[in-house]
Amino acid sequence: MTTTLADSDVTLPVLDDAGRAALFTEARTANTFSDTPVSDETLAAVWELAKWPPTAANTQPLRVTFVRTEEGKQRLLPLLSEGNRAKTEAAPAVAILAADLDFHEFVPKTFPARAEMKETFEASGREGREQMARFNSTLQIGYFLLAARPRAGHRPDGRLRPRGRHDGVLPRRPRAGAARRQPGPPGRGRLVPAPAPPGPLGRRHLRVSAGAP
């Protein structure tokens, strides 16, 4: 089914009942997790969806680090509030979501039509960019959660999992500027191996690079 705007030739798709259920009406916050591993392919698929929605000037300041190893979790847990530690430790994958205050470095790739905006953002300094980075990364966190919900909330046979227990990704959001970044080619975000220590969370983690639809 589609909806046509009255004063234009643009036809907009309408989300069906199953889509609404997966994303909104039947979606629930997960507080317990199974020990089913989360594959690189699943993490990449979440980001493949999350990268498409809009941000101001396509700046895309969100940076994502996925943590799956026991080593990484043990380094992460002391940074969390006590009430969040047990479920974070139990989750098969944890997504650290952060705002990059130096997002302007990638403007020539993410918004090539206005590449000169890089200099404008540079002149405003990190304090001047912080509000824009925080606001737009918060938008992207919402997109990320919507992208993850259908994968975390359903069994392989397509049925909804019991409320409150998921196989999925547990998001965590540290302060702005905390995540590392890796430039991606124009029009794409990349899933790349994070560096070994002295990186923030140890070996065999994945992070999502800057890149844009």
Secondary structure, 3 states (H helix, E strand, C coil): CEEECCCCCCEEECCCHHHHHHHHHCCCCCCEECCCCCCHHHHHHHHHHHCCCCCHHHCCCEEEEEECCHHHHHHHHHHCCHHHHHHHHHCCEEEEEEECCCHHHHHHHHCHHHCCHHHHHHHHHHHHHHHHHHHHHHHHHHHHHHHHHHHHCECCCCCECCCCEECCEEEECCCCCCCCCCCCCCCCCCEEECCCCCCCCCCCCEEECCCCC
